[in-house]
Amino acid sequence: MSTSTSSSAGSRSFADVFDTDVVGRWAAPGRVNLIGEHTDYNDGFVFPMAIDRATTITVGRRGDRLLRVASTFEEGVHEASLDDLDPGEMDGWSAYVFGIAWALGRRLPSVEGLDDATASLDAAFGLDIFVESTVPVGAGLSSSAAIECAVAVCLADLWQLDVTRPFLASVGQLAENDAVGAPTGIMDQSASLLGRADAAVFLDCRSLDAEVIDLGFDAASLELLVIDTHVAHAHATGGYKARRASCEKGAALMGVPALRDVSVDDLPRAAEVMDDETFRRVRHIVTENQRVLDTVRTLRTSGPAAIGPLLDASHVSMRDDFEISVPELDLAVSTAQATGAVGARMTGGGFGGSAIALVPTEARDAVASAVAAAFADAGYAAPTIFAVHAADGARRLD
């Protein structure tokens, strides 16, 4: 890998950096997870939605086997050869791009029907890739998966790979785990690839069966507010890894492959065979899985306004049992609940990031103002508060 410097990163464009001809533009959205936190790597259920904040990449074709990447959010140009991709040498945001190419090389040999050259990427050609994004970084809205999925659909298109969206989600997860070093599950990539307007993706993370479920927020005059606390988090650091280790320990103590196989009725036995901290971690996963199922059922039977108590219960579980909330997130949630939200919870991996609040449209401004005032009174940095809407998944723009 090598890097060359450039200036005025925020204002530059593809043409400022590269001299190849543009062959197309692709985009992939960030995501908000409505409910189902940390259940994905436990083979459980999640219910995320793609949002109308996205990463866009502009791409030019090269005559060699180099991948060169640049962006509006960092000076410099990073490059790597398709013949020398090594996850151990990838770092920074460019790992999300190079990691996808590397992960494709690992996963493609398992795809039936591809010729040897395609499956090994021997037929692939180099690209210049310029990245722009409206997904806030560090807000728990999966800016990383947005980059990965935009690149994944681009490479599949240009390299003529006959692969499915779930396959590309698995490629994104492999890149995140091995190239970036974040032990995340497959939820973020699945949401970014499979999303649809005014709908969320009900995903079984064991079978990878996915069903797109209508939300009906628009018809019910409901909006989803994102409250970005600006408390930084990083999935590759210790807290996330420790939670995953606790889940694996709990599954082993229960004698099951994953916590997906533990039901609410099994929790009394779980309390007997594990220490208190491990039990609380397990209890969050088990009850959160049930809340996902209950949310989907409630949407179908009673409509979106009825899912609020499930969102509220999810936050309590993450705060008290999984212990991944922070005071700023707790304040955002409690203030939203007290000023008109149907339900609210922190979202994402935790230790910072964002909360979400499902609010009647007429209460949106009042809730946002109350949260901002509460943060000011507490001496916290001002949050960024904005509405998001469920959007279509990754796609070619032109």
C-alpha positions as CSV (number, residue, x, y, z in Angstrom):
1,M,0.0,0.0,0.0
2,S,1.2,3.5,-0.7
3,T,-0.2,7.0,-0.1
4,S,0.5,10.3,-2.0
5,T,-0.6,13.6,-0.7
6,S,-3.1,16.1,-2.0
7,S,-4.7,19.2,-0.7
8,S,-8.3,20.6,-0.2
9,A,-9.7,17.1,0.3
10,G,-13.2,18.4,1.3
11,S,-13.7,20.3,-2.0
12,R,-12.1,18.0,-4.5
13,S,-13.7,15.7,-7.0
14,F,-12.8,12.6,-9.0
15,A,-11.5,14.8,-11.8
16,D,-9.2,16.7,-9.4
17,V,-7.5,13.4,-8.4
18,F,-7.7,10.9,-11.3
19,D,-7.2,11.2,-15.0
20,T,-9.1,8.1,-16.1
21,D,-12.5,8.3,-17.7
22,V,-15.5,7.8,-15.4
23,V,-17.4,4.5,-16.1
24,G,-20.1,4.9,-13.5
25,R,-21.3,5.9,-10.1
26,W,-22.7,3.7,-7.4
27,A,-24.3,4.5,-4.0
28,A,-25.1,2.6,-0.8
29,P,-27.0,3.8,2.2
30,G,-26.1,3.8,5.8
31,R,-28.5,2.1,8.2
32,V,-30.5,2.6,11.4
33,N,-31.2,-0.5,13.3
34,L,-34.7,-0.3,14.6
35,I,-34.2,-3.1,17.0
36,G,-32.0,-6.1,17.5
37,E,-28.7,-5.0,18.9
38,H,-25.7,-7.3,19.1
39,T,-27.9,-10.2,18.1
40,D,-26.4,-10.6,14.6
41,Y,-23.2,-12.3,15.6
42,N,-25.2,-14.5,17.9
43,D,-27.1,-16.0,14.9
44,G,-30.1,-14.1,16.0
45,F,-32.7,-11.7,14.5
46,V,-32.3,-8.1,13.5
47,F,-34.5,-5.4,12.0
48,P,-32.6,-2.6,10.4
49,M,-33.6,-0.1,7.7
50,A,-31.5,1.5,5.0
51,I,-31.6,5.3,5.4
52,D,-31.5,8.3,3.1
53,R,-27.9,9.1,3.9
54,A,-25.5,7.4,1.6
55,T,-21.9,6.9,0.3
56,T,-21.4,7.6,-3.4
57,I,-18.4,6.4,-5.4
58,T,-17.3,7.6,-8.8
59,V,-15.2,5.1,-10.6
60,G,-12.8,5.1,-13.5
61,R,-11.3,2.0,-15.3
62,R,-7.6,1.6,-15.3
63,G,-5.4,-0.3,-17.8
64,D,-3.5,-2.1,-15.0
65,R,-4.3,-4.1,-11.8
66,L,-4.1,-1.2,-9.4
67,L,-6.9,-0.1,-7.1
68,R,-6.5,3.6,-6.3
69,V,-8.9,5.3,-3.8
70,A,-9.4,8.9,-2.7
71,S,-12.1,10.8,-0.9
72,T,-13.5,14.1,0.1
73,F,-12.8,13.4,3.8
74,E,-9.1,12.8,3.7
75,E,-6.2,14.1,1.7
76,G,-4.1,11.6,-0.2
77,V,-4.5,8.7,-2.6
78,H,-4.2,5.2,-1.4
79,E,-3.3,2.4,-3.8
80,A,-3.0,-1.4,-3.8
81,S,-2.4,-4.1,-6.4
82,L,-5.0,-6.7,-7.0
83,D,-2.1,-9.2,-7.0
84,D,-0.9,-8.1,-3.5
85,L,-3.9,-7.6,-1.3
86,D,-3.1,-8.3,2.3
87,P,-5.5,-7.6,5.1
88,G,-2.7,-7.3,7.5
89,E,-1.4,-4.3,5.7
90,M,-4.7,-2.4,5.3
91,D,-5.4,0.4,7.7
92,G,-7.6,3.5,7.9
93,W,-10.7,4.1,5.9
94,S,-9.2,2.7,2.7
95,A,-9.3,-0.8,4.3
96,Y,-13.0,-0.7,3.7
97,V,-12.4,-0.5,-0.1
98,F,-9.3,-2.8,-0.4
99,G,-10.9,-5.2,2.1
100,I,-13.9,-5.8,-0.3
101,A,-11.6,-6.7,-3.2
102,W,-9.6,-9.0,-1.0
103,A,-12.7,-10.6,0.5
104,L,-14.2,-11.2,-3.0
105,G,-11.0,-13.1,-3.8
106,R,-11.5,-15.2,-0.8
107,R,-15.2,-15.9,-1.3
108,L,-15.6,-16.2,-5.1
109,P,-14.1,-19.7,-5.4
110,S,-17.1,-21.0,-3.6
111,V,-19.6,-19.6,-6.1
112,E,-20.8,-22.1,-8.6
113,G,-20.8,-21.3,-12.3
114,L,-17.9,-18.8,-12.3
115,D,-15.0,-19.6,-14.6
116,D,-11.6,-20.0,-13.0
117,A,-10.3,-16.6,-14.0
118,T,-13.3,-14.8,-12.6
119,A,-13.4,-16.8,-9.4
120,S,-9.7,-16.0,-8.8
121,L,-10.0,-12.3,-9.9
122,D,-7.4,-13.0,-12.6
123,A,-9.8,-11.4,-15.0
124,A,-10.4,-8.3,-12.9
125,F,-8.9,-4.9,-13.8
126,G,-7.8,-1.9,-11.8
127,L,-10.0,1.0,-10.9
128,D,-9.8,4.6,-9.6
129,I,-12.4,5.0,-6.9
130,F,-13.5,8.4,-5.5
131,V,-15.6,8.3,-2.3
132,E,-18.1,10.9,-1.0
133,S,-20.6,10.4,1.8
134,T,-23.5,12.0,3.7
135,V,-23.5,9.2,6.4
136,P,-22.1,10.8,9.6
137,V,-18.9,9.0,10.7
138,G,-19.0,7.6,14.3
139,A,-22.7,8.1,14.7
140,G,-23.7,4.4,14.7
141,L,-25.3,4.7,11.3
142,S,-22.8,2.3,9.6
143,S,-20.8,4.7,7.4
144,S,-18.4,1.7,7.0
145,A,-20.9,-0.6,5.6
146,A,-22.1,2.1,3.2
147,I,-18.6,2.3,1.7
148,E,-18.2,-1.5,1.6
149,C,-21.5,-2.0,-0.1
150,A,-21.1,0.7,-2.7
151,V,-17.7,-0.8,-3.6
152,A,-19.2,-4.4,-3.6
153,V,-22.0,-3.6,-6.0
154,C,-19.6,-1.6,-8.2
155,L,-17.0,-4.5,-8.4
156,A,-19.7,-7.0,-9.0
157,D,-21.1,-4.9,-11.9
158,L,-17.8,-4.0,-13.5
159,W,-16.1,-7.3,-13.1
160,Q,-19.3,-9.1,-14.2
161,L,-19.7,-11.3,-11.2
162,D,-22.9,-13.3,-11.1
163,V,-23.5,-13.1,-7.4
164,T,-26.4,-12.4,-5.1
165,R,-26.9,-9.5,-2.6
166,P,-26.7,-11.9,0.4
167,F,-23.3,-13.1,-1.0
168,L,-22.1,-9.5,-1.2
169,A,-23.2,-9.0,2.4
170,S,-21.0,-11.9,3.5
171,V,-18.1,-10.3,1.5
172,G,-18.7,-7.1,3.4
173,Q,-18.7,-8.9,6.8
174,L,-15.5,-10.7,6.0
175,A,-13.8,-7.4,5.0
176,E,-15.0,-5.8,8.2
177,N,-13.8,-8.7,10.4
178,D,-10.5,-9.5,8.8
179,A,-9.3,-6.3,6.9
180,V,-10.7,-3.7,9.3
181,G,-10.5,-5.8,12.5
182,A,-14.0,-5.1,13.7
183,P,-15.8,-8.3,14.9
184,T,-19.2,-7.3,13.6
185,G,-22.0,-9.4,12.2
186,I,-23.7,-9.3,8.9
187,M,-26.6,-6.9,9.7
188,D,-25.1,-3.6,8.5
189,Q,-24.2,-4.9,5.0
190,S,-27.6,-6.7,4.7
191,A,-29.5,-3.5,5.4
192,S,-27.4,-1.5,3.0
193,L,-27.8,-4.0,0.2
194,L,-31.4,-5.1,0.7
195,G,-33.2,-2.0,2.0
196,R,-36.3,-0.5,0.5
197,A,-38.2,2.7,0.9
198,D,-40.6,2.8,3.9
199,A,-39.6,-0.7,4.9
200,A,-37.1,-2.5,7.1
201,V,-35.2,-5.8,6.6
202,F,-36.2,-8.6,8.9
203,L,-33.0,-10.8,8.8
204,D,-32.3,-14.2,10.3
205,C,-28.6,-14.0,10.8
206,R,-28.2,-17.8,10.9
207,S,-30.0,-18.8,7.7
208,L,-29.5,-15.3,6.1
209,D,-33.2,-15.4,5.1
210,A,-34.4,-11.9,4.7
211,E,-37.8,-10.4,4.4
212,V,-38.6,-6.8,3.6
213,I,-41.3,-5.6,6.0
214,D,-43.4,-2.5,5.3
215,L,-43.1,0.0,8.2
216,G,-46.0,2.3,7.4
217,F,-44.3,5.3,9.1
218,D,-45.5,7.7,6.5
219,A,-49.1,6.6,6.6
220,A,-49.1,6.8,10.4
221,S,-47.5,10.3,10.4
222,L,-44.4,9.1,12.3
223,E,-40.8,10.0,11.7
224,L,-37.6,8.5,13.0
225,L,-35.2,11.0,14.6
226,V,-31.6,10.3,14.9
227,I,-29.8,12.0,17.8
228,D,-26.1,11.9,17.2
229,T,-24.4,12.5,20.5
230,H,-21.0,12.9,19.0
231,V,-19.5,10.6,21.6
232,A,-17.0,8.7,19.6
233,H,-16.9,4.9,19.5
234,A,-14.8,2.3,17.6
235,H,-16.0,-1.2,17.1
236,A,-12.5,-2.6,16.8
237,T,-11.7,-1.6,20.4
238,G,-12.1,-3.6,23.5
239,G,-15.7,-3.0,24.6
240,Y,-17.3,-4.6,21.5
241,K,-14.8,-7.5,21.6
242,A,-15.5,-8.1,25.2
243,R,-19.3,-8.3,24.7
244,R,-18.8,-10.8,21.9
245,A,-16.5,-12.9,24.1
246,S,-19.1,-12.9,26.8
247,C,-21.8,-14.1,24.4
248,E,-19.5,-16.9,23.2
249,K,-18.8,-17.9,26.8
250,G,-22.5,-17.9,27.6
251,A,-23.3,-20.1,24.6
252,A,-20.6,-22.5,25.6
253,L,-21.9,-22.7,29.2
254,M,-25.4,-23.5,27.8
255,G,-24.0,-26.1,25.5
256,V,-25.4,-24.5,22.3
257,P,-23.7,-23.2,19.1
258,A,-24.9,-19.7,19.6
259,L,-27.3,-17.7,21.9
260,R,-29.9,-17.9,19.2
261,D,-30.5,-21.3,20.6
262,V,-31.4,-20.0,24.1
263,S,-35.0,-19.0,24.7
264,V,-36.5,-16.8,27.4
265,D,-37.7,-19.9,29.1
266,D,-34.0,-21.1,29.4
267,L,-32.9,-18.0,31.3
268,P,-33.5,-19.5,34.8
269,R,-31.1,-22.3,34.0
270,A,-28.6,-19.8,32.5
271,A,-28.6,-17.9,35.8
272,E,-27.5,-21.1,37.5
273,V,-24.6,-22.0,35.3
274,M,-22.9,-18.6,34.7
275,D,-21.6,-15.6,36.6
276,D,-23.8,-12.5,37.0
277,E,-22.0,-10.5,34.3
278,T,-22.1,-13.2,31.7
279,F,-25.8,-13.9,32.6
280,R,-26.8,-10.3,32.0
281,R,-25.0,-10.3,28.7
282,V,-26.9,-13.4,27.7
283,R,-30.2,-12.1,29.0
284,H,-29.9,-9.1,26.7
285,I,-29.3,-11.2,23.6
286,V,-32.1,-13.6,24.4
287,T,-34.7,-11.0,25.3
288,E,-33.6,-8.7,22.4
289,N,-34.1,-11.6,19.9
290,Q,-37.6,-11.9,21.3
291,R,-38.2,-8.2,21.0
292,V,-37.3,-8.3,17.3
293,L,-39.9,-11.0,16.7
294,D,-42.4,-9.1,18.7
295,T,-41.7,-5.9,16.8
296,V,-42.3,-7.6,13.4
297,R,-45.5,-9.2,14.7
298,T,-46.7,-5.9,16.2
299,L,-46.1,-4.0,13.0
300,R,-48.3,-6.5,11.2
301,T,-51.1,-6.6,13.7
302,S,-51.2,-3.2,15.4
303,G,-49.2,-0.8,13.2
304,P,-46.0,1.2,13.9
305,A,-47.3,3.3,16.7
306,A,-47.6,0.2,18.9
307,I,-43.8,-0.7,18.8
308,G,-42.8,2.0,21.1
309,P,-42.7,0.0,24.3
310,L,-40.4,-2.6,22.6
311,L,-38.0,0.2,21.6
312,D,-38.0,1.5,25.2
313,A,-37.4,-2.0,26.6
314,S,-34.5,-2.5,24.2
315,H,-32.7,0.5,25.6
316,V,-33.2,-0.5,29.2
317,S,-31.7,-3.9,28.3
318,M,-28.7,-2.4,26.5
319,R,-28.1,0.1,29.4
320,D,-28.4,-2.3,32.3
321,D,-27.7,-5.8,31.0
322,F,-25.3,-5.3,28.1
323,E,-23.9,-2.1,29.5
324,I,-23.1,-0.4,26.2
325,S,-24.9,2.9,26.7
326,V,-23.4,6.2,27.9
327,P,-24.9,9.1,29.8
328,E,-25.5,11.1,26.7
329,L,-27.4,8.3,25.1
330,D,-29.5,7.8,28.2
331,L,-30.3,11.5,28.4
332,A,-31.3,11.6,24.7
333,V,-33.6,8.6,25.2
334,S,-35.3,9.7,28.4
335,T,-35.8,13.2,27.2
336,A,-37.4,12.1,23.9
337,Q,-39.6,9.7,25.8
338,A,-40.8,12.5,28.1
339,T,-41.6,14.9,25.4
340,G,-43.7,13.0,23.0
341,A,-41.7,10.1,21.4
342,V,-43.6,6.9,20.8
343,G,-40.5,5.0,21.8
344,A,-36.7,5.6,21.9
345,R,-33.5,3.6,22.2
346,M,-29.8,3.9,21.5
347,T,-28.8,2.3,18.2
348,G,-25.7,0.7,16.9
349,G,-22.8,-1.0,18.6
350,G,-22.8,1.3,21.6
351,F,-20.2,3.1,23.7
352,G,-21.3,6.3,22.0
353,G,-22.9,7.1,18.7
354,S,-26.6,7.8,18.3
355,A,-30.1,7.3,19.7
356,I,-33.3,7.0,17.7
357,A,-36.7,8.3,18.6
358,L,-39.9,7.3,16.8
359,V,-42.0,10.5,17.0
360,P,-45.3,11.8,15.6
361,T,-44.5,14.3,12.9
362,E,-46.2,17.1,14.8
363,A,-43.9,16.5,17.8
364,R,-40.6,16.3,15.9
365,D,-39.5,19.8,16.5
366,A,-40.5,19.8,20.1
367,V,-38.7,16.6,20.8
368,A,-35.6,17.8,19.1
369,S,-35.6,21.1,21.0
370,A,-36.1,19.4,24.3
371,V,-33.2,17.0,23.7
372,A,-30.9,19.9,22.6
373,A,-31.9,21.9,25.8
374,A,-31.3,18.9,28.0
375,F,-27.8,18.4,26.6
376,A,-27.0,22.1,27.1
377,D,-28.2,21.9,30.7
378,A,-26.1,18.8,31.4
379,G,-23.0,20.5,29.9
380,Y,-22.7,18.0,27.0
381,A,-21.6,18.9,23.5
382,A,-24.6,19.8,21.3
383,P,-26.1,16.8,19.6
384,T,-26.9,16.7,15.9
385,I,-30.6,15.8,15.4
386,F,-32.1,14.9,12.1
387,A,-34.9,12.8,10.6
388,V,-34.2,9.8,8.5
389,H,-36.4,7.9,6.2
390,A,-36.2,4.3,5.0
391,A,-34.5,4.1,1.6
392,D,-33.6,1.8,-1.2
393,G,-30.5,-0.3,-0.9
394,A,-27.2,-0.1,-2.8
395,R,-27.5,0.5,-6.5
396,R,-25.8,1.9,-9.6
397,L,-26.7,5.6,-10.2
398,D,-25.4,6.0,-13.8
